[in-house]
Amino acid sequence: MEDILIIIKSILLLIAAAFILLTAYGIIRFKDDIPNVLYARIHILGIADVACIIALLVLNEPLLAVAYFILAPFASHAIANGHYYGEEEK
């Protein structure tokens, strides 16, 4: 029974790693000349957030997963607000 749990955890970690690789590809794919590219990149980083939460749950770290689940959207919102109101440096 313990072997089955290890296999399931390994599969979930591989899925999380695949999500992170897809996120990296998505961020690199967008060029900077597209208007509002920051919002597209923040949307893509949502995939990485889900992957990290899955990985933390698999690694038996539910408190870190909950904290990440709560704090990651606030950080994304702060970055988007800073960009929208012109607080970025050029």
Beta strands, then each sheet from edge to edge (+ up, - down):
end
